[in-house]
Amino acid sequence: MTTRDDVLAIAAPPEEASQLAAAFAAAFNAGDAQALDRLYAEEGILLPAPGEPVTGTQRAAANRKLLSFGLPITIGLRHAYVAGDIALLIADWSICGTGCDGDRIDLRGTATDVARRGADGRWRYVIDNPLGVS
């Protein structure tokens, strides 16, 4: 059985940029909105729709909406390009299945994300763009 401490350890901001997508999936699949939010830089943005960046409480609300489906996310990292304390992450993701309300959900995309290593040596999203160039 996975405990909350296990989830926090798995979903903590990672020390390697290439592990950020896996940390996001762990927090998401645990249904832990707070752990998800800790994976973003304070000023980090999420683009839940093209051209509509949100941050802070709106970012957290957008992630909670996805969590409300009650379905797991699958994320496959394609590329992690690191230049100093900045990283470009390209990852394929999907949320598919029958949601809590009985509706069929089929969301997927190729994320184009930017991450930054903080003073603590851990990586967080600065720009989370799940739909990439879509």
C-alpha positions in Angstrom: 0.0 0.0 0.0 1.3 3.4 -1.0 1.3 6.0 1.9 1.1 9.8 1.6 4.8 9.9 2.5 5.6 7.6 -0.4 3.7 9.9 -2.8 5.4 13.0 -1.5 8.8 11.3 -2.0 8.0 10.2 -5.5 6.3 13.5 -6.5 8.8 15.8 -5.0 10.5 18.2 -7.4 13.3 16.0 -8.8 17.1 16.7 -8.9 17.2 15.7 -12.6 15.1 17.6 -15.2 14.4 14.3 -17.0 12.5 13.1 -14.0 10.0 16.0 -13.8 7.4 14.3 -16.0 7.6 11.2 -13.9 7.1 13.2 -10.7 4.1 14.9 -12.3 2.6 11.5 -13.2 3.2 10.2 -9.7 1.4 13.2 -8.1 -1.4 13.2 -10.6 -2.0 9.4 -10.3 -2.1 9.8 -6.5 -4.8 12.4 -7.0 -2.6 14.9 -5.0 -3.3 18.5 -6.1 -0.9 19.9 -3.6 1.9 17.7 -4.7 1.2 18.7 -8.3 1.4 22.4 -7.4 4.8 21.9 -5.7 6.2 20.9 -9.1 5.7 24.4 -10.4 7.9 27.4 -9.9 6.0 30.1 -7.9 5.4 32.1 -11.1 5.1 29.0 -13.2 2.3 29.0 -15.8 0.1 26.3 -17.2 -1.6 26.6 -20.6 -4.8 24.6 -20.2 -5.9 25.9 -23.6 -3.8 27.5 -26.4 -3.1 31.1 -25.7 -4.7 31.0 -22.2 -1.9 30.9 -19.6 -2.9 30.6 -15.9 -0.8 30.8 -12.8 -1.3 30.5 -9.0 -4.8 29.5 -7.9 -6.1 29.4 -11.5 -3.3 26.9 -12.4 -4.1 24.8 -9.4 -7.8 24.8 -10.3 -7.0 23.7 -13.9 -5.0 20.8 -12.6 -7.8 19.9 -10.1 -10.3 19.8 -13.0 -8.2 17.1 -14.7 -7.8 15.2 -11.4 -11.6 15.3 -11.0 -12.0 12.8 -13.9 -10.6 10.2 -11.6 -8.3 8.7 -14.3 -4.6 8.1 -14.4 -2.2 10.0 -16.6 0.4 8.3 -18.7 3.5 10.4 -19.6 6.4 9.3 -21.9 9.3 11.7 -22.0 10.6 12.1 -25.6 13.4 14.6 -25.0 15.0 16.5 -22.1 17.4 19.2 -23.4 19.2 20.9 -20.5 21.3 24.1 -20.8 22.6 25.1 -17.3 19.5 25.7 -15.1 16.9 25.6 -17.9 15.4 22.6 -19.6 13.1 22.0 -22.5 11.0 18.9 -22.0 9.0 17.2 -24.7 6.6 14.5 -23.5 3.7 12.5 -24.8 0.8 12.2 -22.4 -2.7 10.7 -22.2 -5.7 10.6 -19.9 -8.1 8.0 -21.2 -10.9 5.9 -19.8 -14.4 6.3 -18.3 -14.5 9.3 -15.9 -16.2 9.4 -12.5 -19.4 10.8 -14.2 -19.5 7.8 -16.6 -18.4 9.9 -19.6 -15.6 8.6 -21.9 -12.5 10.7 -21.6 -9.8 10.7 -24.3 -7.3 13.5 -23.8 -3.8 13.4 -25.2 -1.1 15.6 -26.5 2.6 16.2 -26.8 3.7 18.7 -24.2 6.4 21.3 -24.8 7.5 22.4 -21.3 10.2 24.6 -19.8 11.7 23.8 -16.4 14.2 25.6 -14.2 16.5 24.3 -11.5 15.9 26.2 -8.3 18.4 27.3 -5.7 17.6 24.0 -3.9 18.8 22.1 -6.9 15.4 20.8 -7.8 13.5 21.2 -11.1 10.1 22.8 -11.4 7.9 23.8 -14.3 8.1 27.4 -15.4 5.9 26.8 -18.5 3.7 23.8 -18.6 2.3 23.6 -22.2 0.5 20.3 -22.4 -0.8 20.8 -25.9 2.5 21.9 -27.3 2.0 23.6 -30.7 -1.6 22.2 -31.1 
